[in-house]
Amino acid sequence: MSTPSYEQAGELKIGQVGIANLRIKDLDIPQLRAEMRERVERAPKMFEHAAIILDFGSLSRCPSVEVATELLGALRDCGVLPIALAVGTSEIEALSRALKLPLLARFRAQYESTARSEPLADMATSSGEKSPMTSPPSTSSGDSSGLLHAAPLRSGQQVYAQSRDLIVNAMVGNGAEAIADGSIHVYGALRGRALAGARGDARARIFCREFNAELVAIAGQYRVMETVPPELQGKPVQIWLENDKLQFAVMN
């Protein structure tokens, strides 16, 4: 019997997404609440209503349904939206079913293969912070030819250069994302987000002609605009990773 032809009411696509991965190292709910509230207050454009994956893999025991429910409520009170648990043990799988939350992989999570980065850790350093966009392990940035994107990246758009550099021959607008496993070159204004070394390559760099980024990250280390020195704004800037901290320099 043939299937009737009709217009779909919803089109489902699977693609690149950016979701924050909160690695729970100490199940101290008041402290976790205070830390998340500080992040949201310091960078509301980045974290307010942000989707969060909870990762209990570093704990010696899986939390109970009651404790996990309390944690979910505390995080929601801070303004973030826990949407899933990170894949792990059979106990975590059972917990996800009890909480009616899906299980998701640690998207672009790299902290298991390197000790230098832990997503959403304290935002206390002056030179660099850890990225909410997590990364999977990798050994190489691959293709040296690079991916050329000639059109402007506008709000809600994302381009990802897998295993190579990304060259944007236009602006990256507010709310847009430029992501590359290698370096990122923006020959225009960088106003959105640029995430280089997305698979953990600490050698990656970010170059832009006009720096006004909402967020920049290299190999998991990140800075948001609110924590970047104001004298860099509007300047041609190069960004690199040194001693696990982001470094900035105005290019002549």
Legacy VTK file of the C-alpha trace (Angstrom):
# vtk DataFile Version 3.0
C-alpha trace
ASCII
DATASET POLYDATA
POINTS 252 float
0.000 0.000 0.000
1.471 3.356 -1.007
2.079 6.081 1.551
-0.103 9.145 0.954
1.780 12.265 -0.121
1.408 15.266 2.176
3.317 18.312 3.353
5.118 17.696 6.642
4.041 19.882 9.545
7.526 19.652 11.048
10.899 19.094 9.372
13.426 17.283 11.577
17.127 17.876 10.941
20.176 16.736 12.903
23.049 19.196 12.913
25.708 21.008 14.902
24.503 22.444 18.193
26.147 24.325 21.005
25.121 23.153 24.446
26.872 23.893 27.722
28.148 20.857 29.609
28.163 21.348 33.385
30.531 18.839 34.963
29.476 18.291 38.576
32.633 17.741 40.634
31.102 18.361 44.064
27.372 17.917 44.627
27.122 21.027 46.815
23.838 22.494 45.600
24.116 25.908 47.344
27.601 26.395 45.900
26.535 25.225 42.443
23.581 27.633 42.603
25.831 30.536 43.612
28.371 29.765 40.872
25.719 29.542 38.172
23.969 32.709 39.336
27.305 34.554 39.106
27.867 33.308 35.558
24.422 34.427 34.458
24.800 37.832 36.107
28.253 38.415 34.596
27.322 37.304 31.075
23.524 37.258 30.685
23.705 37.241 26.888
25.644 33.993 27.053
24.043 32.100 29.900
20.513 33.365 30.482
18.105 30.676 29.188
21.129 28.644 28.055
20.671 24.898 27.535
22.719 22.822 29.986
23.740 19.152 30.020
24.418 17.853 33.527
27.418 15.531 33.761
27.572 13.439 36.941
30.451 11.296 35.668
33.017 12.763 38.088
31.023 11.829 41.180
31.753 8.617 43.076
28.027 7.893 43.323
25.084 8.744 41.121
22.797 11.235 42.914
19.348 10.188 44.014
16.257 11.359 42.158
15.428 13.715 45.030
18.873 15.347 45.069
18.998 15.615 41.278
15.528 17.178 41.247
16.670 19.755 43.807
19.706 20.557 41.652
17.554 20.978 38.533
15.330 23.421 40.388
18.303 25.399 41.707
19.781 25.763 38.229
16.451 26.802 36.725
16.126 29.440 39.445
19.435 30.870 38.213
18.053 31.260 34.687
19.630 28.289 32.865
17.690 25.359 31.436
18.921 21.818 32.202
17.770 19.763 29.236
19.610 16.426 29.539
22.082 14.259 31.410
25.437 13.254 29.961
25.753 9.590 29.070
27.390 7.459 31.747
26.579 4.455 33.900
23.409 2.387 34.025
22.502 4.298 37.204
22.678 7.589 35.311
20.522 6.100 32.571
17.937 5.096 35.191
18.148 8.588 36.710
17.488 10.189 33.337
14.353 8.094 32.946
13.133 9.018 36.430
13.754 12.721 35.715
12.243 12.399 32.227
15.364 13.907 30.676
17.196 12.540 27.632
20.747 11.232 27.661
23.159 13.134 25.445
26.820 12.685 24.669
29.249 15.258 25.987
29.095 17.426 22.884
32.636 18.378 21.838
33.767 17.419 25.339
37.528 17.360 25.613
38.206 17.388 29.328
38.413 13.605 29.501
41.459 13.578 27.213
43.234 16.586 28.723
43.547 18.026 32.201
43.778 21.599 30.969
40.075 22.332 30.553
36.865 21.726 32.457
33.698 23.174 30.885
31.857 25.782 32.911
34.438 25.905 35.673
35.047 29.042 37.717
35.163 32.283 35.727
37.746 33.736 38.088
40.902 34.244 36.019
41.703 37.490 34.267
43.326 35.895 31.229
41.008 33.039 30.262
37.978 30.987 31.188
36.620 27.601 30.286
34.250 27.199 27.397
30.543 26.376 27.490
30.951 24.872 24.082
32.541 21.509 24.821
34.644 19.424 22.391
35.368 15.732 21.609
38.914 14.384 21.689
41.017 14.900 18.588
44.623 14.698 17.503
44.798 16.951 14.452
43.253 19.927 12.719
43.642 18.154 9.386
42.978 19.889 6.050
45.239 22.929 5.631
43.174 24.341 2.768
40.547 25.789 5.093
36.838 26.370 4.593
35.994 29.699 2.957
32.674 31.292 3.912
32.141 34.405 1.801
28.733 35.596 3.025
28.063 37.411 6.312
27.056 35.211 9.237
23.887 36.645 10.715
22.065 36.054 13.995
21.136 32.394 14.478
23.474 31.156 11.736
26.402 28.824 12.370
29.232 27.579 10.187
31.569 24.764 11.242
34.891 23.909 9.605
35.520 20.282 10.485
39.197 19.234 10.710
40.410 22.498 9.173
40.592 26.277 9.478
37.643 28.572 8.854
37.974 31.756 6.794
35.029 34.155 6.981
35.400 36.798 4.274
32.712 38.973 5.856
31.334 39.814 9.288
30.170 37.454 12.031
27.075 39.187 13.367
25.580 39.216 16.854
24.100 35.813 17.703
26.067 34.010 14.955
28.685 31.308 15.520
31.915 30.584 13.678
33.360 27.216 14.767
36.478 25.442 13.524
38.633 22.522 14.551
41.555 24.682 13.414
42.035 28.453 13.428
39.449 31.103 12.565
40.139 34.116 10.339
37.450 36.805 10.152
38.106 39.474 7.508
35.356 41.670 8.867
33.714 42.536 12.176
33.554 39.733 14.739
30.459 40.462 16.819
29.113 36.977 17.496
30.956 33.905 18.752
34.190 32.385 17.462
35.254 28.966 18.753
38.582 27.714 17.392
40.262 24.417 18.219
36.806 22.913 18.766
38.301 19.405 18.997
40.922 20.452 21.524
43.740 21.821 19.322
45.510 24.316 21.600
47.598 25.577 18.661
44.554 27.130 16.990
44.217 30.923 16.849
41.555 33.512 16.143
42.200 36.528 13.925
39.699 39.278 13.208
39.723 42.699 11.606
37.307 44.268 14.106
36.928 42.720 17.565
33.534 43.038 19.277
32.902 39.364 19.980
30.224 38.065 22.317
32.481 35.106 23.049
35.792 33.694 21.861
37.183 30.264 22.719
40.221 28.168 21.866
40.377 24.479 22.810
37.709 24.963 25.448
39.149 28.072 27.143
36.823 31.028 26.657
36.200 34.693 27.370
32.975 36.655 27.030
32.895 40.324 26.015
32.088 41.459 29.538
35.485 40.168 30.732
37.636 41.376 27.818
39.667 44.615 28.191
37.635 47.438 26.589
40.669 48.798 24.735
40.509 45.762 22.423
37.035 46.588 21.149
36.885 47.609 17.519
40.563 46.751 16.938
42.176 44.116 14.706
42.981 41.393 17.230
44.819 38.080 17.388
43.899 35.547 20.098
45.879 32.493 21.123
46.246 30.070 24.014
49.266 30.228 26.302
49.639 28.344 29.593
45.965 27.401 29.399
44.863 31.055 29.252
43.638 33.135 26.346
45.980 35.903 25.262
44.992 38.936 23.200
47.079 41.270 21.064
46.188 44.143 18.754
47.596 43.525 15.273
49.353 46.312 13.432
LINES 1 253
252 0 1 2 3 4 5 6 7 8 9 10 11 12 13 14 15 16 17 18 19 20 21 22 23 24 25 26 27 28 29 30 31 32 33 34 35 36 37 38 39 40 41 42 43 44 45 46 47 48 49 50 51 52 53 54 55 56 57 58 59 60 61 62 63 64 65 66 67 68 69 70 71 72 73 74 75 76 77 78 79 80 81 82 83 84 85 86 87 88 89 90 91 92 93 94 95 96 97 98 99 100 101 102 103 104 105 106 107 108 109 110 111 112 113 114 115 116 117 118 119 120 121 122 123 124 125 126 127 128 129 130 131 132 133 134 135 136 137 138 139 140 141 142 143 144 145 146 147 148 149 150 151 152 153 154 155 156 157 158 159 160 161 162 163 164 165 166 167 168 169 170 171 172 173 174 175 176 177 178 179 180 181 182 183 184 185 186 187 188 189 190 191 192 193 194 195 196 197 198 199 200 201 202 203 204 205 206 207 208 209 210 211 212 213 214 215 216 217 218 219 220 221 222 223 224 225 226 227 228 229 230 231 232 233 234 235 236 237 238 239 240 241 242 243 244 245 246 247 248 249 250 251
